Amino acid sequence: MPNKITRQQFLEHSSKVMVAGMLAPFISPAGTLFQDKKVKVGLIGCGSVSGMYLPHLFKSPHVELVSVCDIVPERAKAAATRYNIPNYYTHIDQQLAGAPFNLLVNLTDMQEHGRLNKIALLKKRHVWSEKPLANTYAEGKALLDLSKQQGVRLWGAPAVVNSPQFAYMSKMIQEGKIGKVSAAHAHYGHLGPTWSAFFYEKGGGSLPDLGVYNIATLTGLLGPAKSVMGMTSIVTSERTVDNKGKIIVEAEDNAMILMDHGNGVLSHVQCGFNYFDPYGHAGEGQDKPTLSIWGTHGNLQLIGYDWAPFAVDVATHEHEMTRREATNTGTYVWEQGASVISESLVSGNEPLIAAEHALHVLEIIEATRTSQQSGKRISIKSTFNYPIVS
């Protein structure tokens, strides 16, 4: 008689088969995936974010940094020199035609993500994209469809679902430890980046730069949003930035979102570039709740920003006094997405991060802006596999 397997074992096996199938273009003649157990990585965009990504990728046992690319030659050369990367380029076409690599890590200005991701997918490269992975939901959905046609994979930041604190809260919710969930709130803001104009230009804004984290976390914990209502505004109409001097602000620098997750569950996100925050852009020293979830038998408070959490405060009917739990951050850091994906490509294990979730977040951002323009509730069509952690 055949051995019976559990549903969980079946799903894990199916995920490995699916990943192996998607990796077919990179199977070696010997029939194994990445024989040296390393993914060859080409990184594009050597600006501020690369200062966090590159040292993390450099240390990853699953990554071989093959090339970097930046439209500013000095930045590309400096990054290559610092991390002993053998090749640097000033255009994505040069990079794709140069030293072979498997995974493109896209850290460019957010307005360029969709265009560059498409170019890489067409050349049969896997793509890890910083947020957002496209400028519109339609563009992002087309990229995901293209990746499937090309036999490669696409993923998008943020990596918030990887934190132990996210896992702890998800399990508490799924196990009914706080009863029936009713409401949630999350916030993230500071006084705005000064190093580049793209944050304030069309296609930028506080929603894809800041709100994206809270939206990803709340939908990950509470389930896909069914509909959205939002308000956005521009509080500071002019900004002075390092690369362009004084500019006119075109994208929202202040936003509020209401999400209906179904089953009576409502959540709220606020984000903006006009928040005085003593912890600043880096969030150092933030030890207050930034995300809260309430249920009929308890509540959960995420301590620290959801992209860098370090604890969860819990109060329940059984233990009414708030207690601090999930204080071990493990190996989680916000910049780990590309290295986690590299490990996934090597092992064949499906990561918690999913392109469908990133697309769902992107649709919510777009719907928030549409709601501001129309004054109406906007239905959300996309979804993703939920729960992420159970």
C-alpha positions as CSV (number, residue, x, y, z in Angstrom):
1,M,0.0,0.0,0.0
2,P,1.4,3.5,-0.9
3,N,2.5,5.6,2.0
4,K,0.0,8.4,2.8
5,I,1.2,11.9,2.9
6,T,-0.2,14.9,4.7
7,R,-1.6,18.0,2.8
8,Q,1.4,20.0,4.1
9,Q,3.9,17.4,2.7
10,F,2.0,17.4,-0.6
11,L,2.2,21.2,-0.8
12,E,5.9,21.3,0.1
13,H,6.6,18.7,-2.6
14,S,4.5,20.5,-5.2
15,S,6.4,23.8,-4.4
16,K,9.7,22.1,-5.0
17,V,8.6,20.6,-8.3
18,M,7.2,24.0,-9.4
19,V,10.4,25.8,-8.5
20,A,12.6,23.2,-10.3
21,G,10.4,23.5,-13.3
22,M,10.8,27.3,-13.4
23,L,14.5,26.9,-13.1
24,A,14.8,24.6,-16.1
25,P,16.8,27.2,-18.2
26,F,19.6,27.0,-15.6
27,I,19.9,23.3,-15.1
28,S,23.4,22.2,-15.7
29,P,24.3,19.3,-18.2
30,A,24.8,17.1,-15.1
31,G,21.1,17.7,-14.3
32,T,21.6,19.6,-11.0
33,L,20.6,23.1,-10.1
34,F,23.5,25.5,-9.6
35,Q,26.2,22.9,-9.1
36,D,28.3,25.2,-7.0
37,K,25.3,26.0,-4.8
38,K,25.6,29.7,-5.7
39,V,23.4,32.0,-7.8
40,K,25.3,34.4,-10.1
41,V,23.9,37.8,-9.3
42,G,24.0,41.0,-11.4
43,L,22.9,44.1,-9.4
44,I,21.7,47.3,-11.1
45,G,21.5,50.6,-9.2
46,C,24.5,51.5,-7.0
47,G,22.8,54.3,-5.0
48,S,21.9,54.5,-1.3
49,V,20.0,51.2,-1.1
50,S,22.9,49.2,-2.5
51,G,24.9,50.3,0.5
52,M,22.8,47.8,2.5
53,Y,22.2,45.2,-0.2
54,L,25.8,44.7,-1.4
55,P,27.4,43.8,1.9
56,H,24.6,41.4,2.7
57,L,24.8,39.7,-0.7
58,F,28.6,39.7,-0.4
59,K,28.4,37.6,2.7
60,S,25.7,35.2,1.5
61,P,27.0,31.6,0.9
62,H,24.4,31.3,-1.9
63,V,25.5,34.3,-4.0
64,E,28.3,35.1,-6.4
65,L,28.3,38.8,-7.2
66,V,29.1,38.8,-10.9
67,S,28.4,42.4,-11.9
68,V,27.1,45.8,-11.0
69,C,25.6,48.5,-13.2
70,D,24.8,52.2,-12.7
71,I,24.3,55.1,-15.1
72,V,26.8,57.0,-13.0
73,P,30.1,55.2,-13.9
74,E,31.9,56.3,-10.7
75,R,29.3,54.6,-8.6
76,A,29.4,51.4,-10.5
77,K,33.2,51.3,-10.4
78,A,33.3,52.1,-6.7
79,A,30.8,49.4,-5.8
80,A,32.7,46.8,-7.9
81,T,36.0,47.8,-6.3
82,R,34.7,47.7,-2.7
83,Y,33.1,44.3,-3.0
84,N,35.6,42.7,-5.4
85,I,33.0,42.3,-8.2
86,P,34.8,41.5,-11.4
87,N,32.5,43.4,-13.8
88,Y,30.8,46.8,-13.9
89,Y,28.7,48.4,-16.5
90,T,26.8,51.7,-17.2
91,H,23.8,50.3,-19.1
92,I,21.5,47.3,-18.5
93,D,22.0,46.1,-22.1
94,Q,25.8,46.0,-21.5
95,Q,25.2,44.1,-18.3
96,L,22.9,41.5,-19.9
97,A,25.3,41.0,-22.8
98,G,28.3,40.8,-20.5
99,A,29.4,38.3,-17.8
100,P,26.6,35.7,-17.5
101,F,24.4,35.8,-14.4
102,N,21.1,34.2,-13.2
103,L,19.4,36.8,-11.0
104,L,19.0,40.5,-11.6
105,V,18.7,42.6,-8.4
106,N,17.0,45.8,-9.3
107,L,17.7,48.7,-7.0
108,T,17.2,51.6,-9.4
109,D,14.7,54.6,-9.1
110,M,11.2,53.2,-8.6
111,Q,10.0,54.7,-11.8
112,E,12.5,52.6,-13.7
113,H,11.6,49.2,-12.1
114,G,8.9,48.0,-14.5
115,R,11.0,48.9,-17.7
116,L,14.2,47.4,-16.5
117,N,12.5,44.3,-15.0
118,K,10.9,43.6,-18.4
119,I,14.2,43.9,-20.2
120,A,15.8,41.3,-17.8
121,L,12.9,38.9,-18.1
122,L,13.0,39.0,-21.8
123,K,16.7,37.9,-21.5
124,K,15.5,35.0,-19.3
125,R,16.9,36.3,-16.0
126,H,15.2,35.8,-12.7
127,V,14.4,39.2,-11.1
128,W,14.4,40.5,-7.6
129,S,13.0,44.0,-7.6
130,E,13.0,46.6,-4.9
131,K,9.6,48.0,-4.3
132,P,7.5,48.5,-6.3
133,L,8.1,46.0,-9.0
134,A,6.2,48.1,-11.5
135,N,4.5,51.5,-11.8
136,T,1.0,50.1,-12.2
137,Y,-0.8,46.9,-11.4
138,A,-1.4,46.2,-15.1
139,E,2.3,46.6,-15.8
140,G,3.2,44.4,-12.9
141,K,0.7,41.7,-13.9
142,A,2.2,41.8,-17.5
143,L,5.6,41.3,-16.0
144,L,4.5,38.2,-14.0
145,D,2.8,36.7,-17.1
146,L,6.0,37.4,-19.0
147,S,8.2,35.7,-16.4
148,K,6.0,32.6,-16.7
149,Q,6.3,32.6,-20.5
150,Q,10.1,33.0,-20.2
151,G,10.4,30.2,-17.7
152,V,12.0,32.4,-15.0
153,R,10.8,33.9,-11.7
154,L,9.9,37.4,-10.5
155,W,9.8,38.6,-6.9
156,G,9.3,42.0,-5.3
157,A,10.2,43.7,-2.1
158,P,9.5,44.2,0.8
159,A,10.6,41.1,2.7
160,V,8.5,41.9,5.8
161,V,6.9,38.4,5.8
162,N,10.2,36.9,6.6
163,S,10.6,38.3,10.1
164,P,10.0,36.0,13.2
165,Q,7.7,38.7,14.5
166,F,5.5,38.5,11.4
167,A,5.4,34.7,11.8
168,Y,4.5,34.9,15.5
169,M,1.6,37.3,14.9
170,S,0.4,35.2,12.0
171,K,0.3,32.1,14.0
172,M,-1.4,33.8,16.9
173,I,-4.1,35.0,14.5
174,Q,-4.5,31.7,12.7
175,E,-4.7,29.7,15.9
176,G,-7.4,32.0,17.3
177,K,-5.4,33.2,20.2
178,I,-6.8,36.8,20.0
179,G,-10.3,35.6,19.0
180,K,-12.1,37.0,16.0
181,V,-10.0,39.8,14.5
182,S,-11.8,43.1,14.0
183,A,-9.4,45.9,13.2
184,A,-5.8,46.9,12.7
185,H,-3.7,50.0,12.3
186,A,-0.2,50.7,11.0
187,H,1.9,53.8,10.4
188,Y,5.2,54.7,9.0
189,G,6.6,58.1,8.2
190,H,9.5,60.6,8.4
191,L,10.4,64.0,7.0
192,G,11.3,62.6,3.6
193,P,14.4,61.6,1.7
194,T,16.8,64.3,0.6
195,W,19.2,62.4,-1.7
196,S,17.0,62.1,-4.8
197,A,14.1,63.8,-6.6
198,F,12.4,60.5,-7.7
199,F,10.6,60.1,-4.4
200,Y,8.6,63.3,-5.2
201,E,8.2,63.0,-8.9
202,K,5.3,61.3,-10.8
203,G,5.4,57.6,-10.0
204,G,7.1,58.2,-6.6
205,G,5.3,59.1,-3.4
206,S,4.9,58.0,0.2
207,L,2.7,55.1,-0.8
208,P,5.2,53.0,-2.8
209,D,8.1,54.1,-0.6
210,L,6.6,53.9,2.9
211,G,3.1,52.6,2.9
212,V,4.1,49.5,0.9
213,Y,5.6,48.0,4.1
214,N,2.5,48.3,6.2
215,I,0.2,47.2,3.3
216,A,2.3,44.1,2.8
217,T,2.3,43.3,6.5
218,L,-1.4,43.9,7.1
219,T,-2.6,42.0,4.0
220,G,-0.1,39.2,4.9
221,L,-1.5,38.9,8.4
222,L,-5.2,39.6,7.8
223,G,-5.6,38.4,4.2
224,P,-6.0,40.0,0.8
225,A,-8.0,43.3,0.7
226,K,-11.4,43.1,-1.0
227,S,-11.8,46.8,-1.4
228,V,-10.0,50.1,-0.5
229,M,-10.8,53.7,0.2
230,G,-8.1,56.3,0.4
231,M,-7.1,59.9,0.7
232,T,-3.9,61.4,-0.4
233,S,-2.4,65.0,-0.3
234,I,0.7,67.0,-0.8
235,V,1.7,68.9,2.4
236,T,5.0,70.3,1.3
237,S,4.7,71.5,-2.3
238,E,8.5,72.2,-2.8
239,R,11.5,70.2,-1.8
240,T,15.2,70.7,-2.0
241,V,17.1,67.5,-2.9
242,D,20.7,66.6,-3.5
243,N,20.6,65.7,-7.1
244,K,18.3,68.4,-8.5
245,G,18.1,71.2,-6.0
246,K,14.6,72.8,-5.6
247,I,11.8,70.8,-7.1
248,I,8.0,70.8,-7.3
249,V,6.4,67.8,-5.5
250,E,4.2,65.9,-7.9
251,A,3.5,62.6,-5.9
252,E,1.6,62.3,-2.7
253,D,3.6,63.0,0.5
254,N,0.7,62.2,2.8
255,A,-1.7,59.2,2.6
256,M,-4.4,57.3,4.5
257,I,-5.8,54.0,3.4
258,L,-8.8,52.0,4.7
259,M,-8.8,48.3,3.7
260,D,-11.7,45.8,3.9
261,H,-10.3,42.3,4.2
262,G,-13.7,40.6,4.3
263,N,-15.4,38.8,7.2
264,G,-15.8,42.2,8.9
265,V,-12.1,42.9,9.2
266,L,-11.0,46.5,8.6
267,S,-7.5,48.0,8.7
268,H,-6.0,51.4,8.4
269,V,-2.6,52.6,7.1
270,Q,-1.1,56.1,7.3
271,C,2.2,57.1,5.8
272,G,3.9,60.3,4.8
273,F,7.0,62.5,4.3
274,N,5.9,65.1,6.8
275,Y,6.1,63.2,10.0
276,F,8.5,64.5,12.7
277,D,10.0,61.3,14.0
278,P,12.8,61.3,16.5
279,Y,14.0,58.0,15.1
280,G,14.5,59.4,11.7
281,H,14.7,57.6,8.4
282,A,16.9,54.8,9.8
283,G,14.4,54.1,12.6
284,E,17.2,53.6,15.1
285,G,15.9,53.4,18.6
286,Q,12.3,52.9,17.6
287,D,10.8,50.8,20.5
288,K,7.2,51.8,20.2
289,P,4.3,49.9,18.5
290,T,3.9,50.8,14.9
291,L,1.3,48.1,14.0
292,S,-1.6,47.0,16.1
293,I,-4.2,44.3,15.6
294,W,-7.3,43.9,17.8
295,G,-9.5,40.9,18.3
296,T,-12.3,39.8,20.6
297,H,-10.0,38.0,23.0
298,G,-6.7,39.9,22.7
299,N,-4.5,42.3,20.9
300,L,-1.0,42.3,19.3
301,Q,1.3,45.3,19.1
302,L,4.4,45.0,16.7
303,I,7.4,46.7,18.4
304,G,9.7,48.6,16.0
305,Y,8.9,49.2,12.3
306,D,7.6,46.2,10.4
307,W,10.7,46.3,8.2
308,A,12.9,46.1,11.3
309,P,10.7,44.6,14.2
310,F,12.2,43.1,17.3
311,A,9.2,42.1,19.5
312,V,5.5,41.7,19.8
313,D,3.5,42.9,22.8
314,V,0.6,40.6,23.6
315,A,-2.5,40.9,25.8
316,T,-5.3,38.3,25.9
317,H,-8.2,37.3,28.1
318,E,-6.1,34.6,29.7
319,H,-3.2,37.1,30.4
320,E,-4.6,40.6,30.5
321,M,-1.3,42.2,31.5
322,T,0.7,43.0,28.4
323,R,3.7,40.8,27.9
324,R,6.6,41.1,25.4
325,E,7.1,38.1,23.2
326,A,9.0,37.1,20.0
327,T,12.1,39.1,21.0
328,N,14.5,37.0,18.8
329,T,15.0,38.6,15.4
330,G,17.0,35.6,14.1
331,T,18.7,36.4,10.8
332,Y,16.1,38.7,9.5
333,V,17.0,42.1,8.1
334,W,15.0,44.2,5.6
335,E,17.7,43.9,2.9
336,Q,17.7,40.1,2.9
337,G,15.2,39.6,0.1
338,A,17.6,38.9,-2.8
339,S,19.8,36.6,-0.6
340,V,16.7,34.7,0.5
341,I,15.6,34.3,-3.1
342,S,19.1,33.1,-4.0
343,E,18.9,30.5,-1.3
344,S,15.5,29.5,-2.7
345,L,16.8,29.1,-6.2
346,V,19.6,26.9,-4.9
347,S,17.5,24.7,-2.6
348,G,14.3,24.6,-4.6
349,N,12.2,25.6,-1.6
350,E,9.5,28.1,-2.2
351,P,10.1,31.4,-0.3
352,L,7.4,33.1,1.7
353,I,7.8,36.2,-0.5
354,A,5.6,35.9,-3.6
355,A,5.2,38.1,-6.7
356,E,1.4,37.8,-6.3
357,H,1.5,39.4,-2.9
358,A,3.7,42.3,-4.3
359,L,1.2,42.8,-7.1
360,H,-1.7,42.8,-4.6
361,V,0.1,45.6,-2.7
362,L,0.7,47.5,-5.9
363,E,-3.0,47.3,-6.8
364,I,-3.9,48.6,-3.4
365,I,-1.5,51.6,-3.8
366,E,-3.1,52.3,-7.2
367,A,-6.6,51.9,-5.8
368,T,-5.9,54.4,-3.0
369,R,-5.0,57.1,-5.6
370,T,-8.0,56.2,-7.6
371,S,-10.2,56.5,-4.5
372,Q,-8.7,60.0,-3.8
373,Q,-9.6,61.1,-7.3
374,S,-13.1,59.6,-7.4
375,G,-14.1,59.7,-3.7
376,K,-15.3,56.1,-4.1
377,R,-14.5,52.7,-2.6
378,I,-12.4,50.7,-5.1
379,S,-12.7,47.0,-5.5
380,I,-9.5,44.9,-5.5
381,K,-9.3,42.1,-8.0
382,S,-5.9,40.5,-7.2
383,T,-5.2,38.0,-4.5
384,F,-2.4,35.7,-3.2
385,N,-2.0,32.5,-1.2
386,Y,-3.1,33.1,2.3
387,P,-2.2,32.5,5.1
388,I,1.5,33.0,4.5
389,V,2.5,31.5,7.9
390,S,0.1,29.3,9.8
